């Protein structure tokens, strides 16, 4: 398969490269380099290889920095633990693969014949790595502000839209545990007190108990979601009761 025109990707990214070679390198998988060199009549050496691995390394650091900055700004009341867990959720391979698919990065990858035959354009690792490499290329081409803007509309906004309330409630159970621990109290207990709806659309009702007393209850589409919502309510009540 011939890679799609990089100009189409620039449109989806919302960034026109001043140095197009950076984007070219970000989309070049190591498997393609020997064949590219051979087609140009050049001997292949590891030293001469130009692929996206070094850009991926840089992109990982840029991604972590800008994600940390975004979460600090978006959720000023979150603890360090909540921020860390949410950052991990945003930068994991699943999130990066999803962002890469929205950008159709797979259509633009330059792969060797072997990788092409084994479905490299659809592989999670290749797509996630390519996303980080493209981010690094944007950073080198135009700086942090450009990388920040591309991340905002390709990853952050989509992640918040998909996660919805679950994102804003990130790991309230841990936050509740930390609060109780700071007060010398035992961990909270979560009890399933009700289930309703068909199997494919179950609604669970969870109560959170502290020191033998029911503090709050909530419902959710999964037990985990209901627990997080109940923990969020309990946190508010316990903080008010300080």
PLY file of the C-alpha trace (Angstrom):
ply
format ascii 1.0
element vertex 242
property float x
property float y
property float z
element edge 241
property int vertex1
property int vertex2
end_header
0.00 0.00 0.00
1.31 3.44 -0.94
1.19 5.87 2.01
-1.39 8.64 1.74
-0.34 12.20 0.96
1.14 13.85 4.06
-0.70 17.07 3.19
-3.96 15.35 4.14
-2.54 14.53 7.55
-1.38 18.12 8.00
-4.98 19.22 7.43
-6.27 16.83 10.09
-3.53 17.91 12.49
-4.19 21.57 11.83
-0.45 22.12 11.40
1.47 22.92 8.22
5.08 21.83 8.58
7.79 24.37 7.82
10.15 21.38 7.69
8.20 18.55 5.98
11.13 16.17 6.48
10.25 16.02 10.17
6.81 14.63 9.41
8.30 12.23 6.87
10.66 10.83 9.50
7.89 10.62 12.11
5.87 8.40 9.79
8.74 6.13 8.77
8.87 2.82 10.61
12.25 1.12 11.03
11.08 -1.77 8.84
10.87 0.56 5.83
14.39 1.99 6.03
16.39 -0.84 4.40
14.03 -0.93 1.41
14.01 2.86 1.10
17.79 2.91 1.13
18.02 0.10 -1.41
15.61 1.84 -3.78
17.89 4.86 -3.71
20.97 2.74 -4.32
22.38 3.48 -0.87
23.94 0.89 1.46
21.96 0.28 4.64
23.67 0.89 7.97
22.06 1.33 11.37
23.90 4.63 11.75
22.42 5.96 8.51
18.90 4.77 9.25
16.27 7.48 9.53
13.09 6.27 11.24
10.68 7.48 13.89
12.24 5.83 16.94
14.23 8.86 18.11
11.24 11.14 17.54
9.08 8.71 19.50
11.51 9.01 22.42
11.20 12.80 22.39
7.45 12.71 21.81
6.96 10.63 24.94
8.54 13.40 27.03
6.59 16.18 25.29
3.36 14.24 25.77
3.95 13.72 29.47
4.81 17.38 30.04
1.82 18.79 28.16
-0.59 16.26 29.64
0.58 17.20 33.14
0.13 20.87 32.33
-3.34 20.28 30.90
-4.57 18.32 33.91
-3.20 20.86 36.39
-5.09 23.60 34.60
-8.32 21.64 33.99
-8.64 20.14 37.49
-7.19 22.58 40.05
-8.68 20.71 43.03
-7.19 17.31 42.24
-4.55 15.65 44.40
-1.19 14.45 43.09
-2.51 10.90 43.09
-5.55 11.80 41.00
-3.41 13.75 38.55
-0.93 10.88 38.17
-3.62 8.29 37.54
-5.43 10.48 35.03
-2.20 11.26 33.21
-1.48 7.56 32.96
-4.96 7.04 31.52
-4.51 9.78 28.93
-1.07 8.70 27.71
-1.53 4.93 27.68
-1.30 2.95 24.45
-5.08 2.66 24.12
-5.63 6.43 24.21
-2.77 7.10 21.81
-3.96 4.40 19.42
-7.45 5.94 19.43
-6.02 9.39 18.69
-3.88 7.94 15.90
-6.92 6.25 14.37
-8.91 9.48 14.46
-6.07 11.10 12.53
-5.84 8.06 10.22
-2.12 7.84 10.88
-2.07 4.25 9.69
-2.78 5.43 6.13
0.38 7.54 6.20
2.89 5.12 7.72
5.87 4.03 5.66
6.38 0.34 6.35
8.56 -2.47 5.10
6.92 -5.21 3.04
7.01 -7.66 5.93
5.33 -5.26 8.34
2.80 -4.33 5.67
1.84 -7.96 5.13
1.29 -8.56 8.84
-1.12 -5.63 9.21
1.31 -3.07 10.62
-1.01 -0.18 9.81
-3.52 -1.54 12.31
-1.12 -2.49 15.11
-1.64 -0.65 18.38
2.06 -0.28 19.12
2.93 1.16 15.72
0.04 3.61 15.83
0.75 4.78 19.39
4.47 5.16 18.62
3.72 7.08 15.44
1.44 9.47 17.34
4.26 10.28 19.78
6.71 10.69 16.89
4.38 13.09 15.07
3.95 15.09 18.27
7.73 15.38 18.57
7.96 16.47 14.94
5.44 19.25 15.58
7.37 20.33 18.68
10.65 20.50 16.73
8.95 22.28 13.84
7.05 24.95 15.77
7.58 24.61 19.53
5.48 23.70 22.55
2.55 25.97 21.73
1.93 24.16 18.44
2.28 20.75 20.09
-0.08 21.85 22.87
-2.77 22.93 20.40
-2.56 19.70 18.40
-2.82 17.62 21.56
-5.79 19.64 22.73
-7.94 18.82 19.73
-6.59 15.36 18.90
-6.36 13.83 22.38
-7.48 15.90 25.36
-10.88 17.11 24.22
-11.82 13.71 22.84
-10.68 11.93 26.00
-12.80 14.21 28.17
-15.81 13.83 25.90
-15.54 10.03 25.94
-14.80 9.76 29.65
-17.39 12.37 30.61
-18.16 12.42 34.28
-15.91 9.41 34.88
-12.87 11.54 34.03
-13.86 14.29 36.42
-14.37 11.70 39.14
-11.01 10.09 38.54
-10.17 7.75 41.42
-12.32 9.33 44.10
-12.09 6.03 45.96
-8.37 6.61 46.51
-9.02 10.20 47.53
-11.59 9.01 50.08
-9.16 6.41 51.40
-6.46 9.09 51.79
-8.87 11.34 53.70
-9.93 8.56 56.06
-6.34 7.47 56.59
-5.33 11.04 57.45
-8.02 10.98 60.16
-6.90 7.63 61.52
-10.06 5.87 60.33
-10.52 2.47 58.71
-11.03 2.20 54.91
-14.49 2.72 53.47
-16.67 -0.27 52.63
-18.66 -0.47 49.38
-21.87 -2.50 49.26
-23.98 -3.40 46.23
-27.54 -2.74 47.37
-29.39 -2.95 44.08
-29.29 -3.94 40.42
-31.79 -3.07 37.71
-32.19 -3.17 33.95
-31.45 -5.83 31.32
-28.10 -7.61 31.29
-26.68 -5.38 28.55
-27.75 -2.18 30.35
-27.35 -2.97 34.03
-27.61 -0.19 36.60
-25.85 -0.82 39.90
-26.59 0.95 43.17
-23.69 1.17 45.61
-23.56 2.42 49.18
-20.37 3.57 50.85
-20.05 2.88 54.57
-17.55 4.44 56.97
-17.12 3.29 60.56
-20.31 1.23 60.38
-22.46 4.07 59.07
-23.85 4.60 55.59
-22.44 7.87 54.25
-23.63 8.02 50.65
-25.02 6.03 47.73
-24.91 6.31 43.94
-25.79 4.48 40.75
-23.73 3.66 37.67
-23.54 1.52 34.58
-20.78 -0.54 36.20
-19.97 -1.32 39.82
-16.72 0.64 39.49
-18.52 3.70 38.14
-21.13 3.56 40.91
-18.40 3.18 43.55
-16.56 6.23 42.23
-19.73 8.31 42.28
-20.60 7.17 45.79
-17.05 7.95 46.92
-17.33 11.41 45.40
-20.50 12.12 47.38
-18.94 10.74 50.56
-15.88 12.92 50.10
-17.99 16.07 49.88
-19.99 15.16 52.97
-16.96 14.23 55.05
-15.02 17.32 54.00
-17.97 19.50 55.01
-18.12 17.73 58.37
-14.52 18.59 59.24
0 1
1 2
2 3
3 4
4 5
5 6
6 7
7 8
8 9
9 10
10 11
11 12
12 13
13 14
14 15
15 16
16 17
17 18
18 19
19 20
20 21
21 22
22 23
23 24
24 25
25 26
26 27
27 28
28 29
29 30
30 31
31 32
32 33
33 34
34 35
35 36
36 37
37 38
38 39
39 40
40 41
41 42
42 43
43 44
44 45
45 46
46 47
47 48
48 49
49 50
50 51
51 52
52 53
53 54
54 55
55 56
56 57
57 58
58 59
59 60
60 61
61 62
62 63
63 64
64 65
65 66
66 67
67 68
68 69
69 70
70 71
71 72
72 73
73 74
74 75
75 76
76 77
77 78
78 79
79 80
80 81
81 82
82 83
83 84
84 85
85 86
86 87
87 88
88 89
89 90
90 91
91 92
92 93
93 94
94 95
95 96
96 97
97 98
98 99
99 100
100 101
101 102
102 103
103 104
104 105
105 106
106 107
107 108
108 109
109 110
110 111
111 112
112 113
113 114
114 115
115 116
116 117
117 118
118 119
119 120
120 121
121 122
122 123
123 124
124 125
125 126
126 127
127 128
128 129
129 130
130 131
131 132
132 133
133 134
134 135
135 136
136 137
137 138
138 139
139 140
140 141
141 142
142 143
143 144
144 145
145 146
146 147
147 148
148 149
149 150
150 151
151 152
152 153
153 154
154 155
155 156
156 157
157 158
158 159
159 160
160 161
161 162
162 163
163 164
164 165
165 166
166 167
167 168
168 169
169 170
170 171
171 172
172 173
173 174
174 175
175 176
176 177
177 178
178 179
179 180
180 181
181 182
182 183
183 184
184 185
185 186
186 187
187 188
188 189
189 190
190 191
191 192
192 193
193 194
194 195
195 196
196 197
197 198
198 199
199 200
200 201
201 202
202 203
203 204
204 205
205 206
206 207
207 208
208 209
209 210
210 211
211 212
212 213
213 214
214 215
215 216
216 217
217 218
218 219
219 220
220 221
221 222
222 223
223 224
224 225
225 226
226 227
227 228
228 229
229 230
230 231
231 232
232 233
233 234
234 235
235 236
236 237
237 238
238 239
239 240
240 241
